[in-house]
Amino acid sequence: MAGRPICGEIHLTYPGDQLRSMLSLTSYLGSGRYRARYAGVRIPVTNVQPEQLDRVRDFAADLAERTRAEVIACRANSM
């Protein structure tokens, strides 16, 4: 099963390159907030973009339902 997702998959894009992504993460981890610039470099906002919200919500709802079903199945099998 190598290379196949266990619980589905979703592909999201970040509006920056690898350097800006790393700077954004470093900035957030260091300060606990998102900044427009870090070390003088303009960085895009991280997190899910507004146009991705519906896909992310659908994915999360499906994942939560699968998890709930697995928990119920595990409890039933342990009795």
C-alpha positions in Angstrom: 0.0 0.0 0.0 3.0 2.3 -0.3 2.3 5.6 -1.7 -1.5 5.4 -1.2 -3.3 7.5 1.4 -4.9 5.7 4.3 -7.8 8.2 4.9 -8.1 9.9 1.6 -6.1 12.8 0.4 -6.3 16.5 -0.4 -3.9 18.7 -2.2 -3.5 22.3 -1.2 -1.1 24.9 -2.5 0.8 27.6 -0.7 1.1 30.9 -2.5 4.8 31.1 -2.0 8.0 29.2 -2.7 9.9 27.0 -0.2 11.9 29.8 1.2 8.9 32.0 1.9 7.1 29.0 3.3 9.9 28.3 5.8 10.1 32.0 6.7 6.4 32.1 7.3 6.5 29.0 9.6 9.6 30.3 11.4 8.0 33.7 11.9 4.8 32.1 13.2 6.6 29.7 15.6 8.7 32.5 16.9 6.0 35.0 17.6 2.7 33.1 17.5 1.2 35.4 14.9 1.4 35.7 11.1 3.4 38.6 9.7 3.5 40.2 6.3 7.3 40.3 6.3 10.0 38.3 8.0 13.7 39.4 7.9 12.7 42.0 5.4 11.2 39.4 3.0 7.5 39.6 2.1 5.8 36.4 3.0 2.3 35.2 2.0 -0.1 34.2 4.7 -0.1 30.5 5.6 -3.1 28.3 6.4 -5.9 27.3 4.1 -6.8 29.9 1.6 -10.5 31.1 1.3 -11.0 29.4 -2.1 -9.9 26.1 -0.5 -12.3 26.2 2.5 -15.2 24.1 1.0 -12.8 21.3 0.0 -11.1 21.3 3.3 -14.4 21.2 5.2 -15.6 18.3 3.1 -12.3 16.4 3.7 -12.4 17.1 7.4 -16.1 15.9 7.7 -15.3 12.7 5.8 -12.2 12.1 8.0 -14.2 12.7 11.2 -17.0 10.3 10.0 -14.5 7.6 9.1 -12.8 8.0 12.5 -16.2 7.8 14.3 -17.0 4.6 12.4 -13.7 3.1 13.2 -14.1 3.8 16.9 -17.5 2.2 16.9 -16.2 -0.8 15.1 -13.3 -1.2 17.5 -15.6 -0.9 20.5 -17.9 -3.5 19.1 -15.1 -5.9 18.4 -13.6 -5.6 21.9 -16.8 -6.6 23.7 
